[in-house]
């Protein structure tokens, strides 16, 4: 029977943390270890943690930079076969959620990353705002490990794979650390796993209710786009990062690049050989981008 490690980063989560914990304790699957890393909360968060301390494998309350920093701390104490990431203000929508997650990993020994659909809910009313549903074609592209995934990245589907619906086989997380300077560490993680040939799957059911809020909701769009650009640059190269960027891909840079390509092709086709060298250089750049 696989052990499931649940990581919860917290900070001033007293209003919702107890509901999150009870949704875990009420699960039908019991072979779990719960790790809570609190960022030195000033509300009643620590009191709630102490209330359920006997059911928590490890917890600590000390200052950290952000949830990614807290998650990196938690990874040092993981002993489970599968790791799942859980928000301190989220809660499972189904008491069999963990059982469904483990069943997926037990039935497929090659599975590395598992996602599920999520309900995005209003923080005040608890009403479902939107069902975040995964695209089956996305996972087919993920598991092919070819350039077909680029279309999904451009459409934003790839960055929609988030912490809230993510479970990872522990062996696949070896030597990986989340980038605490980036507000999209989950996207960075998925890119890293894809580049390492990991296998993906999903559960077509909203297992988790995720309250709207947090860095991804409050950050300015230019900050989010900057960080996604930096992630794309690190994993795919500068030219692909420019191509994937929603602003740069529509910029005069792209238009000029297209015009340059058309001009070079015209002169080359009409026997103007001095430009052949430029075409050759450009071709080698694009070939390097595709590798």
Residue, then its C-alpha position, 0 to 999 in steps of 0.5 A: x500500500x502506497x504512502x501519501x505525503x500531503x504538504x500544506x504551506x500555511x500563513x495566517x490561515x486560521x479562518x479556513x485551515x480547520x476545514x482543510x484538515x478535517x477534509x483530509x482526516x475524513x478521507x477513506x484512505x488513511x495511509x498518509x503523512x501530513x506535513x505542515x509548514x507555517x510561515x510564522x502566522x500571527x493569527x490562530x493558525x498555530x493553535x489549530x495545528x496544535x489541536x490536531x497535532x497527534x494526526x500530523x506527521x511533522x509541522x513547524x512555524x518559522x518565517x519563510x519567503x512564500x509557499x514555494x519556500x515552505x514546500x521546499x522545506x517540507x520536501x526534506x521530511x517526506x517519506x511517502x511514495x506519492x506527494x500531493x500539494x494542498x492549499x491551507x484554504x482548500x478542501x476536498x470535495x469527495x471523501x474518496x479523493x485520496x483513494x482515487x489518487x492512490x488507485x491511479x498510481x497503483x494501477x500505473x507504475x510508470x505514472x509520475x504526475x497526476x492531476x485532477x479537475x478542481x472547483x474554483x470557489x468564492x472565498x466569501x460565499x463558498x459557491x463554485x465560480x468555475x469548474x477548472x476541467x483538464x483537456x484530454x488532448x493535453x495529456x496525450x500531448x504531454x505523454x508524446x513528449x514532442x513539439x505538439x505540446x507547444x500548441x497547448x503552451x501557447x493556449x495557456x493550458x500547460x500553465x493551468x496545471x497547478x499545485x491544487x490538483x497535482x500529485x507526484x511520485x516521490x522518486x520523480x521529485x529527486x533533487x528538484x527544488x521549487x524556484x522561490x523567486x518565481x510566482x509560477x513554481x508549479x508551471x516550472x515543475x511541470x516543465x521540468x518533469x516534461x523535459x525529464x520524460x515523465x508520464x502524466x495522467x489526470x482524474x476527470x473529476x473535481x476532487x478539490x475545492x480551491x478558494x480564489x486568492x493567493x499570489x496567482x490571483x493578486x499578482x499583476x499580469x506583467x509579473x506573471x507574464x515575466x515569470x512565465x517567460x523566464x520559465x519558458x526561456x530556461x526550459x525551451x530557449x530564448x527564441x521559443x520563449x519569445x514565440x510563446x509570449x503572448x505579447x512578444x509573439x504579436x510584437x513588431x519583432x515577430x512581424x520583422x522576423x516574418x518579413x525577413x524570412x520572406x525577403x531572404x527566401x525571395x532573393x535565395x530563390x532568385x539566385x542572389x547567393x550572398x544572402x544564402x549565408x544569412x539563410x544558413x545562419x538563421x536555419x541553424x538557429x531554428x534547428x537548434x531551437x527545435x532540438 
